[in-house]
């Protein structure tokens, strides 16, 4: 794991720049040769080098303001209401929620740079150690994951590989990026280890990337953003990739849904690929600060005060059926100190019907400019141990087996096997004590994914695939189809004349 091998890094910093798309500094091993890495008695050197690329993935995923944020806040599940001067932030998160973002808004440039930093780290290692097969295959698949996020969020992006040597890279079409991701997986998957190390990609998680790509083929291969192209569907291919994972026997649903998000979730049988956050050695995951009220510092004896931002929408809260344990993903009700007895007084604003004692109720009075500071339920999915610091120890699940089951259900339903699809969805629902389904349609499937993967960074992509992302919801009117892609950031366009803005911007 990343947290256990950081001390193995030695040497200096190497700076590399390739056009406007990525610029990085990477810590590498000095004096390490191809022969060293090819020697089977030195596998730890390969592991250390790989982790410099994985560190870029851990990077800014679990914190506020990047790829995770723009995906979740632009969905029908979360918002960051403006509470007077708090969370005004130049209006960026209000625009993100309402789908009125501008090309100069910094969060989109941050998301772009995050993805291309992963591309840059992998390319640099591939340049330095081109003949080390065990290293190269995994890095190319990791790079494909970054391009999966890029094709999903930005559409037409430059494909940059290790043989490129600078300049302004040309922009590739979404179809070309799709083919690049597909070939990157297919050409390298059989070289990947069949070992279940959750913080590294392996044979089965490479198939998960491929399944995600195929599942969204109607989106990615459409020539018009926001318009699905059923002729491009790859449902059977997605199901075949998922079956490789299912038939491996490597993963299973955990009996307790919340075990996957606990502070000690490293050994979850369900989590497949995780980002190994560590409060001391690999910080950056601070969802508790992003969502909880300032006075929840006393609830968890936190080292620092939370920021009181991310809030669940009332309609999503109301979508849970009675008895569904996943509703515990939302923190609601009167808030108390860590003793569980003392009430917490926040001196609520005049007019707040919930009074001075902090009480998270589902209704949010408004998105801006004066949302009540205690309005709305909060993200409660990830365990927050008493005394937690700014960063949590929970590993963040990028892929988990529950998603494999629901993706296969979606494929089966699309391919006309409704009974099979219902049985698969009911596996997920039974685990959370939700009543079994007897019927299934697109709306039910989308709702099920929403409850299962709340706050895991998937909702925007799901909404687009189901044709619902441009619909109206709370404090958001219907948006234009071109908004299913974020804009190419203004700074990237200015730096690279070979980039063309996405349609509509």
KETI-83608 format. One record per residue: x, y, z of N, C-alpha, C in turn; residue in one letter. Coordinates in steps of 0.02 Angstrom, whole numbers, plus 50000, padded with zeros to 5 digits. Layout:
XYZXYZXYZA ...
//
This chain:
500424994050000500005000050000500435006250000X 500165011749975500525018049972500785020050040X 500355019350090500545021850156501135018050185X 501265011950162501785007850192502445008050155X 502465011150097503085010950058503365017850043X 503045023050069503285029750053504015030750072X 504225027650125504915028650148505425025750102X 505215021750053505685018750006505915023549951X 505545029149943505745033849891506405037149908X 506835037649859507465041249868507585045349806X 508075049749808508255053349748507935060249745X 508005063349687507785070249679507145070949641X 507005077049621506405078649585506575079749512X 506145076949469506235077749397505635081549371X 505735087149339505185091049312505095089649238X 504475088749218504325087149148503735091449127X 503755094149068503195097949041503055095548970X 502405094248956502205092448888501605096648869X 501725102248834501175106348812500815109448871X 500185111248858499795114548910499415109648954X 499435103248937498975098548969499215096049036X 499865095349043500085092949109500785095349124X 500875096749186501525098849211501605095849279X 502155092449291502205088749353502915088649380X 502955087249444503585085649475503505078749506X 503985074449493503915067549516504535065349553X 504435061849609504995059049646505145052149618X 505765051049598505945044749567506565041849601X 506685035549587507285032249613507885033849569X 508425036149600509025037549562509465031349561X 509805030249505510275024749499509945017949490X 509295017849476508945011549466508935010049391X 509175004149371509225002349301508664997649281X 508624996649215508144991649189508294984749220X 508934983249227509124976749254508894976049326X 508954981449365508724981249434507974979449437X 507584982649394506864981649396506674974949366X 507064972449321506914965949291507104960149336X 507514961549385507744956349431507184954549479X 506974948249477506404946149516506524946749591X 507154947649611507304948349682507204955649705X 507044960149659506944967149678506244969649660X 505724965849673505044968049654504834974249692X 505144975649750504944981449788505104987949751X 505604987749706505764993749668505214995349618X 504954990149586504384991149540503794993949579X 503674991249637503104993549678503175000849696X 503775002949715503885009949734503765014549675X 504015012649617503915016849558503185017349540X 502815011849542502105012049527501735016849573X 501945016849636501565020849684501645028249673X 502165030449639502205037549623501665039549574X 501455034849531500885036149487500225035649525X 500165030649567499545029949606499455035949653X 499995038849677499945044649721499585050449686X 499665050849620499325056149583498575054949582X 498355048649585497645047049586497355048949654X 497715047149707497495048949775497425056549779X 497935059949756497965067149748497375071049775X 496985074049730496445078549750495765075249741X 495725068649740495065065449732494625066649793X 494895065349852494485065249913494385071949946X 494625077349916494545083949945494065088249905X 493945094149930493475098749898493785102349838X 493385103349786493565108049733493775104949668X 493815098249662494065095249601493555090949566X 493795085449537493395081049496492795078249535X 492915075849594492375073249636491835078549647X 492045084449664491575089849681491135091749621X 491435092849563491035095149507490545089849483X 490705083449495490245078149477489665077549527X 489815077949591489295076949641488835083049649X 489115088949650488715094949662488275096649601X 488465094249543488055095449483487515090249474X 487425085849524486935080549519486285082349556X 485815077549556485165078549589485175076149661X 485765075149690485805072649758486135077449807X 486575081749784486955086049829486975093249803X 487045097849850487165104849834487605107749888X 487895113649874488245117449925487885124149931X 487385124549974487005130749980487445136450006X 487295142449982487645148450007487295150750070X 487685151450123487425153250189487695160150207X 487395165350178487655172050187488325172550152X 488845174550190489515174950161489845168150156X 489575163150190489875156450190489695152750126X 490195150250093490125146150032489855150249972X 489965156849974489795160649914490295159049859X 490935159149874491475156749830491415159349758X 491205165549751491135168249684490565165249644X 490135161449677489565158449643489705152049606X 490325149349612490515143649570490085137549586X 489935136249651489565130149668488815130949656X 488585137249657487895138449636487815137149561X 488295139549522488285138349450488365130949435X 488795127549473488885120449461488235116649472X 487885118349525487255114949539486725116549487X 486705122749463486185124949416486375123649343X 486965120949331487215119649264487285126049223X 487535131249255487665137549220488395139449226X 488835134449235489545135749246489855139449186X 490405142749200490765146549149491435143249134X 491705144549074492325141149053492915143249097X 492855148849131493405151149173493365148849245X 492845145249264492785142949333493345138049349X 493685139349404494305135849418494245128449432X 493665126149457493605119149475493675114549414X 493475116849356493525112649296494245112049272X 494625117449280495335117149265495685112449315X 495475112649378495765108149428495635100949411X 495025099349388494855092549369495265090249308X 495335094649260495745093249200496465091749220X 496745096149262497445095249282497545088949323X 497055087249365497095081149405497165075049359X 496745074649309496765068849264497415068749224X 497625074449199498225074449158498855073749200X 498815075149264499395073549307499495066049310X 498945062249315499005054949314499305052649248X 499065055549193499345053849128500095055449126X 500275061249153500975063249152501425058749194X 501185056949253501575052449296501685045649263X 501165042949234501245036349202501705036849141X 501635042149102502055042749043502785043549061X 502925047349113503615048349133503945041749153X 503585037649190503865031149210503945026549150X 503475026849104503525022749044504115024949001X 504265031349000504845033848964505495031348996X 505515031349061506135029649097506265022149098X 505735018149099505815010849105505385007249053X 505545008248989505105005648936505094998048930X 505584994648956505634987448945505394983249005X 505154986549057504944982849116504204981249109X 504064975249085503374973349068502904973749127X 503134971449186502704971349245502494978349265X 502914983249251502764990249267502334993349212X 502514992149149502194995549093501454993849085X 501274987549093500574985549083500124989049133X 500324988949196499904991949247499854999549239X 500405002649219500385009849209499935011749150X 499935007849098499505009349040498765008649058X 498615003949101497925003049123497725008749170X 498185010849213498055016549257497935022849215X 498335023749163498235029449118497555029049085X 497335023049067496675022149037496115024249085X 496215023149150495725025349200495665032949199X 496245036449196496235043749192495865046049130X 495965042449075495615044349013494875042649016X 494685037649055493975036349065493645042349098X 493975045249149493705051249181493715057249133X 494225057749092494265063249045493725062848991X 493615056848963493105056148911492405057348940X 492315055649004491675056449036491525063749049X 492025067549069491915074449090492025079649036X 492505078448992492695083548943492615081448871X 492525075048856492405072848788493025072448746X 493125077348703493695077548657494315080148694X 494805075848704495405077848741496025075048705X 496605077948717497215075348685497415068548714X 497585063948671497885057648693498645058748694X 498935058248753499655059248761499955052848787X 500455050248751500775043948771501515045248783X 501855040048807502545040848829503035042648774X 502855041448712503305043048657503255050348635X 502755053948660502695061048643503225065048679X 503465070348648504025073948676503895081448681X 503315083448699503195090548710502805093948655X 502775100548659502375104248612501645104348634X 501225107148591500515107448605500165101348575X 499945096648617499645090548590498995091948553X 498875088048501498255088748463497675085748502X 497085088248489496485085848522496195079948484X 496005074748520495705068848489494955068848499X 494595065648454493875065148461493705060348517X 493085060748540492865056348593492895049048571X 492725047848508492765040948482493475038348482X 493955042748466494655040648467494895039248538X 494675043248585494855042048655494545035548679X 493925034248660493595027948676494005022048651X 494215022248589494615016748560495285016048595X 495575021748616496215021548651496145018148719X 495625019748755495495016548820495395009048810X 494985007348762494835000348749495464996348732X 495874998948687496484995448668496984995148725X 497005000548765497475000548822497314994948870X 496674993548880496484988148925496614981348892X 496364980548832496414974048799497134971948786X 497564976648770498254975048755498664973348818X 498414975248876498814974548937498504970348992X 497864968848986497504965649041497804958849060X 498024955049011498284948349026498974948549058X 499284954349059499934955149091499864957549164X 499254958949184499144961549252499114955849302X 499304957349364499284952049415498564950149433X 498484943849451497834941449477497894940949552X 498104946449582498164946849654497694952449677X 497364951149733496854955749756497154960949804X 497554965349775497834971049813497394977049796X 497024979449843496484984149828496734991049808X 497354992749826497614999349810497974999549743X 498024993849709498314993549642497794990749593X 497844992549531497434989449479497684982449465X 497214978049449497404971149434496984968649375X 497024962249361496674959149305495924960549307X 495634960249366494904960949372494684968249371X 495064972649403494864979649402494984982749333X 495454979949294495524982049225494884980349186X 494584974649200493944972849168493394977549191X 493444980149252492944984949276492984991449236X 493594993749222493664999749180493354998449111X 493484992649083493214990949018492454990649020X 492174987749074491444987349081491144994349087X 491464998849124491225005749130491225009149062X 491745008049024491795011048957491215008648913X 491105002048911490584999248869489895001348894X 489805001648959489145003448987488925010348963X 489405014748951489265021548931489375022848857X 489425017548818489575018348746489055022648710X 488425022048728487905026248696488035033648708X 488375035248762488545042248778489185044148742X 489705040148752490365042148729490435041948653X 490065037648620490125037048547489595040948509X 489165044348544488685048748511489045054748482X 488825057048425489145062848394488855069448420X 488325069048460488015075048487487985074548563X 488355078748599488345078448672487635079148699X 487465074748746486815074948777486285070948741X 486445068048684485975063948646486245056948642X 485905052248674486135045248673486055042348604X 486515037948584486495034548520486425027048532X 485795024448532485695017248547486075012648500X 486215014948439486575010648392487285009248414X 487535013248460488225012348485488255008248550X 487695005648572487685001948635488144995948635X 488474994748692488934989048698488754985048761X 488114983748771487874980648832488144973548840X 488144969648786488404962848790489144962748807X 489524967548779490234967848794490344969848867X 489934974448891489994976448962489854970449007X 489324966748991489154960949032489704955649031X 490014954648974490554949748970491134951749015X 491304958149016491844960549059491654959649133X 491034960949149490794960149218490804952849239X 490634948449193490634941249209491324938649227X 491844941649197492524939649215492644941049289X 492394946749313492474948449383492054943849427X 491424942949408490964938949449491214931749454X 491424928949398491644921949396492314920749430X 492674926149445493324925349478493264923049550X 492694924749582492614923049652493044927149699X 493344932549674493804936549715493434941349761X 492814943149744492464948349781491764945949801X 491504948949853490824947349875490534953349912X 489874953749916489554959049953489704958250028X 489864963650061489944963250133489254962750165X 489184959050220488534958550253488274965350276X 488734969650297488564976350322488774981450270X 488294984950241488424989950189488954994950210X 488914997350273489355002750295490055000350311X 490164993850311490834991250320491304993650265X 491024994850206491424997050149491685004150157X 491425007850205491605014850214491865016350284X 492025011150321492265012050389492975014650389X 493205016750447493885019150454494395013450446X 494155007350449494595001450442494334997050385X 494195000250328493884996550272494384993450224X 495014993350242495524990750197495414983450178X 495084979650222494994972550210494284970850188X 493904975750166493234974350140493264969450082X 492824964350084492804959450029492464962349967X 492154968049975491774971149920492174976449883X 492584980149919492974985349887493504982249842X 493534984649780493974981749729494594986049716X 494494992449707495044997149696494905003249739X 495365004549785495255009949833495845014749834X 495715020849855496245025749865496425025649939X 497055024049955497255022750025497415028950064X 496905032350086497015038350126497255036450197X 497635040950226497905039950292497995046850324X 497705047750382497705054250414498415057050424X 498905052550433499585054850447500035054750386X 499955049750342500445048750288500165049950218X 499515050050210499215051050144498555054750153X 498605061050175498015065050189497665067350126X 497095070450136496725073250079496005071150075X 495805066350117495105064250117494755067450177X 494355072650164494065076350219493315077650208X 492955072450189492235073050177491875075450239X 492115073750299491785075850360491815083450368X 492365086450348492415093750350491995096950295X 491955093750239491585096550182490835096850196X 490575092550238489855091950245489565093950313X 489915092550368489605093450433489595100750456X 489105102250499489015108950528489625110550571X 489755116950578490335119150618490325115950688X 489735115850719489705113450788489745105850794X 489735102250736489855095050739490565093450760X 490985098650767491645097450796491565094250864X 491055096350902490935093450968490635086450964X 490275085050909489975078350901490515073050895X 491045074650859491575069750845492235071550879X 492235076750920492865079050952493405080150898X 493205083350844493665084350789494225089250808X 494805088250778495365092650790495225099550763X 494875099950706494715106250675493965106750663X 493725112850654493015114050643492815112350572X 492255108850562492015107450493491805113850457X 491655112950392491545118850349490805119950332X 490375115050346489645115950338489455117450265X 489655112850220489515114050149489035109150117X 489275103350098488905098650056488275096050092X 487715096750059487065095250089486635091250040X 486295086150064485875081850021485215085450006X 484955084249946484325087149926483745083349958X 483215087149973482645084250007482325078549967X 482275079349901481955074149860482345067649864X 483005068149866483405062049873483285058849941X 483285062849993483145060250061482485056450061X 481985059250030481315056250030481255050049985X 481765048649946481725042949899481835036249933X 482095036149994482225029850028481585026850055X 481505020450045480935016950073481045015350147X 480495014450183480535012750254480945006350263X 481405006450308481805000550323482455000050284X 482545004150233483165003850193483735006750235X 484205002450254484745004550298485205009650266X 485195009950200485635014750165485435022050179X 484835023050206484645029850225485115032650278X 485465028150313485965030250361486555033750328X 486585033750262487095037650226486985045150235X 486405047050261486235054050273486185055250348X 486525060350371486485062150441485915067050450X 485445065350495484855069450506484725070250580X 484265074750597484035075450664484455079950709X 484255080050772484585084350822485305081850833X 485755086550833486465084950842486675086050914X 487065081250938487285081451007488055081151011X 488305082351070489025081851080489235074551080X 489875073351087490135066451085489885062251143X 489615065351195489325061551250488675058251230X 488365060751176487725058151155487145061051194X 487285065551240486765068351284486685075851272X 487235079451273487205086751270486985089151202X 486495093651200486285096851138486795102051118X 486815103551053487295108451028486915114551003X 487055120251032486725126551016487145130250964X 486835131850908487205135450856486965142450846X 486515144850889486235151650881485985152650810X 485475148950792485205148850724484975155850703X 484955156850638484735163250610484005164450627X 483825170850631483125172650641482705169850584X 482155166750601481725163950550481835156650538X 482365153750565482475146650556481975142850600X 481525139050570481005135850610481265130350656X 481875128150645482145122650687482445125150751X 482495131750760482725134350823483475133950833X 483715135850892484435136450904484805129850909X 484475124450930484815118050935484895115150865X 485505113250847485635110850779485225104550764X 484835105050712484375099650694484365099050618X 484685093950591484705092950518484035090250494X 483645094450462483005092250433483075092250357X 482685088150322482795087350250482705093650209X 482265098050229482125103950188482685109050191X 482865111650133483335117250128482925123250105X 482945128650142482495134250127482655137550061X 483285137650041483485140549976484205138649961X 484385139049898485075137749879485515143749895X 485255149749885485635155849897485145161749900X 485335167149932485975168449964485985166950039X 485395165150067485365164550140485055157850160X 485365152450140485155145850164485285145450239X 484825142350274484935141450346485535136750356X 485945138350405486575134750414486475127550438X 485895125950464485775119050486485275115450440X 485095118650385484605115650340484915109850300X 484525104550291484745099050249485115093650287X 485045087550263485415081950291486115081650261X 486575078150293487275078450274487545071450257X 488115071450223488435065150204488675061650267X 488405055650278488565051950339488815044950323X 489025043850261489185037250236489845034550263X 490325038950271490995037050292491075037950367X 491325032850400491405033150472491895038750492X 491715042250544492135047550571492275045850644X 492845042850660493005041050729493085047350772X 492945046650836493045052250882493775054350881X 493875060950881494555063650882494885064050814X 494485063250760494785063350692495105070050676X 495635069550638495975075550614495635078150550X 495955082850517495675085650455495585080450402X 496045075550398496005070150350495795063650385X 495415059550349495175053250377495625047450355X 495565041950389495945035850372495575031250324X 494935032550313494535028150270494825027950199X 494905021950172495075021350101494455022850060X 494535026450005493955028349963493865023049908X 493275019949905493165014849853492995017849785X 493445017149738493315019149669492885013949634X 493055007649644492655002049617492474997449675X 491854995149677491674989949725491184985049693X 491144979249723490774973649693490024975049689X 489764979149734489064981049728488914984349662X 489394988049636489304991149570489324985949515X 489744980949522489744975449473489054972349467X 488734971049525488074967849525487554972349491X 487544978849508487044983249479487194984749405X 487824984949386487984985849315487754979749275X 487854973749302487624967749268486854967749263X 486534970049316485804970549314485574975249258X 485924980749251485754985549198485854982549129X 486404978849122486534975549057485994970349042X 485824966249093485314961149083484644964349064X 484474969749097483844973149082483854975949010X 484404979048991484464981748923484424976148870X 484664970248888484664964648841484034960448844X 483534962848882482884959648883482794954148934X 483254953348980483204948149032482994951349098X 482374953649100482134957549157482144953449221X 481954947149218481944942949279482644942449308X 483144941449266483834941149291484034947749323X 483834953249291484004959849316483694961049385X 483064959149394482724960149458483074956149512X 483254949949497483604945749546484264948949568X 484624951849522485254955049539485154961249582X 484674965349563484534971349603484324969449674X 483944964049679483704961949745484274959349789X 484824957049759485404955349800485644961549839X 485654967149805485884973349835485384975749887X 484744975549870484224978049915484164973749978X 484224967149970484174962750028484714964350079X 485314965750055485864967350100485694973350144X 485304978050117485134984150154484434984050183X 484114978150184483444977350213482914981350177X 483024982950114482514986150073482044980750046X 481404982150037480944977150011481134974949941X 481024968649927481204965849861480774968949806X 481074969849748480714972349690480364966749654X 479804968349622479464963549578479424966149507X 479564972549497479574975449430480204979749424X 480384981549363480994985349352480914989549289X 481124995849293481165000049234481765004749242X 481865009249194482455013549195482465017949257X 481885020649276481865025049334482045021349398X 481805015149405481965011249464482705009549467X 482995007749410483705006249408484125012349427X 483945018149399484325024149414484255026049488X 483655025349515483545026949585483945022149630X 483975015849610484345010949650485095012649650X 485355014549593486055016549590486165022749633X 485685027249634485765033349674485815031849748X 485405027349772485415025649844486045021649862X 486265017449817486835013149831487495016949828X 487555021749781488195024949768488195032349786X 487745034449829487725041349851488415043549876X 488635049249852489255052449874489875048449858X 489845044049808490425040249786490695042649718X 490445048349694490715051249633490425048449569X 489855045049571489585041749512488945044849484X 488615049149522487935051049505487885054749438X 488335059449426488295063149363488315058549303X 488795053949301488865049249245488235044949237X 487955042749293487345038749290486765042649261X 486685048849284486145053049259486195054149184X 486795055149159486895056249088486715049949049X 486935044149073486795037849037486055036249036X 485685038349087484965037149089484565042949060X 484905047849030484565053348997484215058249044X 484465058849107484125062949157484535068949182X 485145069749158485585074849186485345081849171X 485005082849115484785089549098484085091049123X 483785086449161483115087649188483135092949242X 482545095649259482495100549313482465096849380X 482795099649430482705097449499482765103549545X 482795102449610482765107949658483275113349641X 483035119549634483455125349620483855124649556X 483625120349511483955119649446483425118749391X 483395123349343482945122349287483235117149239X 482825115049191483085110649139483675113949105X 484205110149092484805112949061484895110248991X 485315113548952485415111848882485815105348876X 485705101448823486065095048815486825095748814X 487085101448790487815102048786488125102148856X 487715103448908487975103648976488155096749003X 488025091448964488245084848986489005084148981X 489335088848949490065089448950490245095948984X 490765095649025491025101849053491435105349000X 491545111849007491945115448957492685113748962X 493025114148905493755113948908493975120248945X 494365119748998494525125649039494845131248998X 494675137349015494905143148978495665143448976X 495985141949032496715142249034497035137248988X 496735131448979497005126448933496935128648861X 496375131748845496275134348777496785139748760X 496925143948809497395149448796498105146848789X 498275141548825498955138848823499075134348763X 498555131148737498635126348683498155128048626X 498405131048572497975132848515497685126948478X 497925120848492497665114948459497035112248493X 496805115448547496195113348580495605117448554X 495045114148545494415117348525493905116448580X 493545121848595493045121548648492475116748630X 492185113648681491605109348671491015113548645X 490565110448607489985114148580489565117448635X 489315123348620488865126848665489195131948710X 489855131548717490195136148764490515141948726X 
//
